Amino acid sequence: MLCVVYKSPRKEGTYLYVERRDDFSPVPAALMTTFGKPQLVTVLNLAKREHLAQIDIHKLRAALKNQGFYLQLPPPPENLLAQHKASIQTDKG
């Protein structure tokens, strides 16, 4: 199974995986508008892979099969202030 990976020019760390190059027909129009003009990153052969660095390959395969695309969002930013407050409470208790 091949898939094509595109990055968003508008949202850093956001990637769109589709089954065929330049075929965004399964992707909802609202998502494409928010995503911006897709920029090609790479083509992956999923049949030869057991895992990927940032995403669960089983979820990727299932999404491609069931909906024709997969959207990878960046992880949420760390809340360092909340972590610091939690560590202060731990130190006090």
C-alpha positions in Angstrom: 0.0 0.0 0.0 1.4 3.3 -1.1 0.5 6.7 0.4 1.5 10.2 -0.3 2.4 12.7 2.4 1.8 16.5 2.1 2.5 19.2 4.6 0.4 22.3 5.3 1.8 25.7 4.5 -0.6 27.2 7.1 -0.3 24.9 10.0 3.2 23.9 11.1 3.5 20.2 11.9 0.3 19.3 10.1 0.4 16.6 7.5 -2.1 15.0 5.2 -1.8 11.4 4.0 -3.7 10.3 0.8 -3.7 7.2 -1.3 -2.8 8.8 -4.6 -0.6 11.7 -5.6 -2.6 14.9 -6.0 -5.9 13.1 -5.4 -7.6 15.1 -2.6 -11.2 14.0 -3.6 -11.8 12.1 -0.4 -10.7 15.1 1.8 -13.6 17.4 2.9 -13.5 20.8 1.2 -13.5 22.6 4.6 -10.4 20.7 5.6 -8.6 21.5 2.4 -9.5 25.2 2.8 -8.0 25.2 6.3 -5.0 23.0 5.3 -4.0 25.3 2.5 -2.2 24.3 -0.8 -0.6 20.9 0.0 3.1 20.7 -0.4 4.5 17.3 -1.3 6.8 15.7 1.2 7.2 12.1 0.3 5.7 8.8 -1.0 5.7 5.9 1.5 5.3 2.2 0.9 3.3 1.2 4.0 3.5 -2.5 3.1 7.2 -2.5 4.0 6.8 -0.6 7.3 6.0 -1.8 10.8 5.9 1.6 12.4 6.3 5.3 11.7 7.9 7.9 14.0 5.0 10.2 14.8 1.9 8.2 14.2 0.3 4.8 14.7 0.7 3.0 11.3 -2.3 0.8 12.0 -4.5 3.9 12.4 -3.0 5.4 9.3 -3.8 2.2 7.2 -7.3 2.1 8.6 -8.0 5.7 7.9 -6.7 5.4 4.3 -8.8 2.3 3.8 -12.0 3.7 5.4 -12.0 7.4 4.5 -9.3 7.8 1.9 -7.1 10.2 3.9 -5.4 10.7 7.3 -4.7 14.0 9.0 -1.7 14.3 11.3 -1.8 17.2 13.7 1.1 18.5 15.7 1.3 17.5 19.4 -0.2 20.1 21.8 2.4 22.6 23.1 3.8 21.9 26.5 2.4 24.0 29.3 5.6 24.7 31.3 3.8 26.9 33.8 1.4 24.2 34.7 4.2 21.7 35.1 6.1 24.1 37.3 3.1 24.7 39.5 2.5 21.0 39.8 6.2 20.4 40.8 5.9 23.1 43.5 2.8 21.4 44.9 4.6 18.1 44.9 7.6 19.6 46.7 5.3 21.2 49.4 3.3 18.0 50.0 
